[in-house]
Amino acid sequence: MSTNITSVLKESRVFAPSEAFTQQANVSAEERERLVAWADKDPDGFWAAQAESLHWFKKWNKVLDWSNPPFAKWFVGGTINASDNCIDRHLTNGRKNKAAIIWEGEPGDTRTLTYQQLHREVCKFANALKTLGVAKGDRVTIYMPLTPEAAIAMLACARIGAVHSVIFGGFSAEAVADRNNDAQAKVVITADAGWRRGKIVPLKENVDAALAKSPSVTTCVVFNRCNHPVTMKDGRDVWWHDVMAKASADCPAEQLDSEHPLFILYTSGSTGKPKGVLHTTGGYMLGASLTHKWIFDIKDDDVYWCTADVGWITGHTYTVYGPLANGSTILMYEGAPNHPAEDRFWDLIEKYRVSILYTAPTAIRAFIKWGNQHVEKHDLTSLRLLGSVGEPINPEAWMWYHEVIGGGRCPIVDTWWQTETGSILITPLPGAIPTKPGSATKPMPGIAAEVVDKDGKPVPANAGGFLVVKRPWPSMMRTIYNDDQRFKDTYWSNYPGVYFTADGARQDDDGYIWVMGRVDDVLNVSGHRLSTMEVESALVNHPKVAEAAVVGRPDDLKGEAICCFVTLKQGNDPTDDLKAALKAHVAKEIGALARPDEVKFTDTLPKTRSGKIMRRLLRDIAANRVGTGDTTTLEDYGVLAKLRADEE
Ligand code: WTA
């Protein structure tokens, strides 16, 4: 872990929300101050009052049980159901005929589901799952294209208390098998295929390969999205439409304990093995719905579009659970932003009159590169609020987003959070606080986020430090699935009783937080988390590779590019063909999102005397920054010289 954090970013522009926005905002500046003070003085009272906004079958008798840290229990004794909160209560509050999901497929096909229709689909699929033997607590893998059925599958699991584990469709068969095995999944829900950039992504084929190595899985449900030919294995595979045809639409939501697991979501940490982040029901639903309401200033007539796939935490919390809990109309789009042309997003916004857009800096940087002409073709006046998530947004991308997409009138919420935090922790409330390009501003009311030094002491203004959270919060992860020890070690051992985010940050003179990025070995590639170790183990898995070290290199579009240093086993030639083969091998092992941008062959890797790979040096070499590393501990100066010579 790097302990020397400095920031070179100097940014002094400040943007206050417009009078027009402030006047209609869900949370005003005064209200925000009041909420922050209340939550600091009486956190339990604050969270209890907020939790009243959810529907509980039975109220809790204790807000927080923190008697066995870091294992938190929220709303102890309460019973609740996420699917009931996302659907059923809107059937009686005047929203039953409101569009819940407006969906567009990549080829242009469209569907709209009202809350009433969504209810019927979810109930039927929940019953279908029961018929297939899924019981409360069972794990179900969801590996789907971004279709309404992905959300229906998630909500159906939640309805019967099954624990979903959604895997992004870009992950490989290997990755699916690993996750199936770790979670001991019983059922996999997939589709024949999905559309991406005009091509078919063969999901079922990947599942077939994964299931050959996933002994716990007894059944695979296949949704027919593309009419793509698939092999259905007798006794194991069933069609979505067949099980739905037989299912009853009557399925009351299970009354689940507040701490009943809602989902596992695998994410990369600093070791080779992805972590199954576990979230439970009551606290997560509070975090999701409250942040969505306050941060996105959601109103009943908004058309809200979070562009994240449900395979990521952003898709869980802000495509599905948060907005549906608030009875919002969500837009869901299956495919790529540049298909059939680079104006697809703007076309969708114009067509559906989207009012709130939530996307990632990596996408924004791509839009900038593609050019303003694609934006200017479209009427984007329906937009009133913009959001950013996944990585630090560089001020120039922020300005472009503000001016070109937001027409200068839309506040931008730069939202900092993690798979582990369940919901947004640091963010502007858009009508309540002026924004600065590149800063996520301040913690949500109730969130005790701080920047500290390595001893846990607050750092002075403008000095770099580690971002931590000093009090538990309702949507925090509960553990790493089946690995309590790793949960303790990873997040709670640096500072006892304090959550360690593994991000570096600084606070400016106004107390605004500027998140600078990871201080562990996690890469952020196009807003996707990847561990360097994961890529290294994939490389070492290749029969010709002896050793590998992977580092990130700054990249204008992706944020970070994946750069691999590889030593080969004797007798293998360092050819371009082998470079290409290694890239393909990593993509096969993990998924296309992990495909290395660069492979460099070397005779040995630079190591310290104790045998640790000198990553800082490799990062400098990868980024073409030569000479900043302290090389006196280099085991072999020749290695460095040779690697640098290769740069020329
Ligand atoms: C980074 C995504 C700066 C951060 C929701 C964090 C950000 C990691 C921001 C979590 C932001 C996310 N500004 N950095 N607004 N949002 N990050 O688990 O490094 O996929 O630790 O969750 O993304 O990534 P994850």
Boltz pocket constraint, residues with backbone or C-beta under 6 A from the ligand:
constraints:
  - pocket:
      binder: B
      contacts: [[A, 267], [A, 313], [A, 314], [A, 388], [A, 389], [A, 390], [A, 391], [A, 392], [A, 393], [A, 414], [A, 415], [A, 416], [A, 417], [A, 418], [A, 419], [A, 420], [A, 426], [A, 440], [A, 501], [A, 502], [A, 503], [A, 515], [A, 516], [A, 517], [A, 518], [A, 524], [A, 527], [A, 528], [A, 529]]
      max_distance: 6.0
